């Protein structure tokens, strides 16, 4: 069951049926495709939830039919989408849809809020649990860092890469590229320190720009996935803490 309806921004919604889960893909309503096909001309789109997390999902096209497919099953598993839930998709431009998930009682399922207030919801994840669950679904080597004040100084700032990850995957790195979900890329210089004879690898030049441009705050969590490229390259997924004050 699906619908699209008039709004200041294009929307559609989908009710999750048994065949929806069995097919591991989601058909986009034909009416939406006919009216807003220009929004679906890319090979993939981003699905953004209220917590700020974004997922890349590939589009499969056949004649005038379009489905969310590659990455859709992982999205469904991550947010525990079940039969009877319904999801609204609001197109925000730049190949991005804002997604709201409702349970069988038509109550919005809110993921997660970091401010500790009482929220009526079916499931609740802490930001750490959400990031950890996301990391567990990645197939690439990855590491996770919670933003502390020392990483976000307006003056000289840097990000320490976990020692175990640097030893396993980074041999004397000089530079890396970091890409976020909307396709923007930053070049970041690497440096090494040896406190107490222990090697430490850090993101230095360019890190402050990355943190500023992405609005990173204390308590946010970044998951960095090592990509299979000839050069040192990471994909960064950001989980917002919810308390942005």
N, C-alpha and C positions, 0 to 999 in steps of 0.2 A: 504494500500500500504506500502510495506516495502522493505528494502534492507540491505545487509551487503556487505562490500567491503574490499579489501586488504589494510592493513596499518601496520605501525610498532606496533600498538596496536590494538586489536580487536574492531571493531565498528559495529553498525547497526543504521539505522534510521527508523522512523515510521511517516507516515502522519496520522493526526487525522481525522478520518471519523466519520459520525454520529453514526454508530454502536459501534465505539470505546468508545464514551462517554456513550452510553446507557448501555453498558455491565459493566461499572465500573471496567474494567480490561484491560490490554494491553498484547497481545500475542507477545512473542519474536520470531523473524524470525526463521524458521526451519533450515535454513542454518547456522545461528549463533549457535543454539543449537547443531547441529551436529558437528561443528568444534570446539566449545569452551564450550562443556557441563560441563567440569570440573569447570568452573567459576560459575556454577549454581547448584552445589551440596548442597549448604546450604539451610536452610529454608527461609532465607531472605537476601536481599542485601541492600546496601546503595546507594541512588541517591544523588550526590553532584552537586550543581549549582555553578555558578561563584562567588557568594557572599561568598561562604564558608559554607553555610547552608547544612546540610545533613539530609536526610529522610530515615528511615527504611521502606522498603516495602517487604511484604511477597511474596514468590513464590508459585504458585499453579501448580502442575504437574499432567499430565494425559497421559499415554503412552509416546510418545516422544514430547509432547507439553508442553510448559512452559509459564506461564503468570505472569506478575506483578499484584498482586491483593490487599491483605490487605495493606492499606495505600496508594494505588495508587490514589483512588478517592480524598483523602484529598490533595495529591500532585497536582492533576489537578485543584482542586478548588483554592488552595492557589496561584498558578501561573497563574490563569485565562486562562488555556489552552483551545483553541476553535477549532471547525471544520475548517480544512484548515491549521492549524499550523503543523509544522513538527519538530520532536525532534531527535537529534543525541545522541547516547549513546556510550561512549568510555570506555571500561573496563580498570581499572587502577590496578587491582589486589586486593587481600584481600576483595573480595565481594563488591567492590565499582565501580560504574559507574559514570563518569562525564557526566552531561546532559546539552545540549545547546538547547534552545527553539527559533524557528524562527517563525515569523508571516507569513501572507498570501502573503506578498511581498518578502519573503525570506530574510528579515532583522532580524538579531539577536535581540531578546528582552533581554535587559540587566537589571538585578535586583541586588540590588541597588548599586550604586557607591557613596561612602561617601565623595568624594573629590570635589564635586561641579562643575566639568567641564561640558561643553555642550556635551550631548550624544544623538544621534538619536535613539529613541526607542519608542515603542508603549505605554508602561506603565512605570511609574517610582514610586518606593516606597523608602521612606527613610528607613534606617536600623531599626529605631524605629517602623515604620509602619509594616515592615516585621515581626519583632519579636512579636509585639502586635497581628498581625493577626495569626501568628503561635500559640501563647498562647491561643487565643480564640478558636482554634480548638481542644485543648487538653481536654480530659475528666477527667484527674487527677487534684487534687489541685496543683497549680503552682504559682511561683513568678518570677519576672524578675528583673535583676540588670544590670545597665550600669557600666562598669568598670571605676573607677576613679583612680587617682594616688595613693591614700591611700590604695587601695586594692592590689596594684602591687609592693609595696616596696620590694627591694631585701633583706632588713633586716626583721624586725618583721612586718608581714602583716596579715590581717584578712579580712573576708567578713561579713558585717552585714546583717542579715536576717530580712526582713520587720517585724515590730512588730505585725501587724495584722495576718501575716501568722504563726509566732511563737506561738502566743497566741492560735490560732485555731487548730494547727496541731502538735506542738512540746512541750511536757511537760518535762521539765528538761532533755534535751537530753545530752548524754555524747559523743556519736560517731555516725557518719553517713557514708554511702558509696555513692559515686557519680560516675555514669557511663556515658561515652560519646558514641557517635553513633558507633564507631568502636569496642566497647566492652571493652575497658580499664576501670578499676575501681580504684578509690582512696579511702582510708580510711581517714577520716578527723575528728579530735577531735572538740567537741563543747565546748563553754564556755558562761558564762552569766556575764553581767554587769548590774548595777542598777543606771545609771546616773539620778539624780533628782528623785529617787524613781521609775523610769520606767525600766521595764525589757527589756534588749537587749540580744538577742541570736546571737552568732558569730561563723563562721567557723574559726578555729584557726590552730592548728597543722595539717599539711598536705595541707592546703589551698595554701601556697606558691608553693609547689610542683605541685599541680594541675594547678595553673596559669602558671607556667614556662613550664610544659610539654605540655600544650595546646597552648603555644605562645600567651597568652592573652595580649592585648594592651589597652591603654586608649581609651575609646569610644566603644570598643566591648560590646556586650550585651549577657548575659547568661540567658536562661530560664531554671529554675529548676522545674522538675515535680516530685511530691511525688509518689512513686511507692507503689503498694499494696503488701507489703512483711511484714514478721514478724519483721524484723529489719528496722530501719530508713534508707531509701534508696531513692536516687534521680537519675533521668536521666537529664543530662545537654545537652542543645542544644545551640551552639555558633553561633552568628551572627557577622561577622567581619565588622569593621567600614569602610574598604576600604582604608583609609589613614594609611599606615603601616610604615611611615617613622620614 
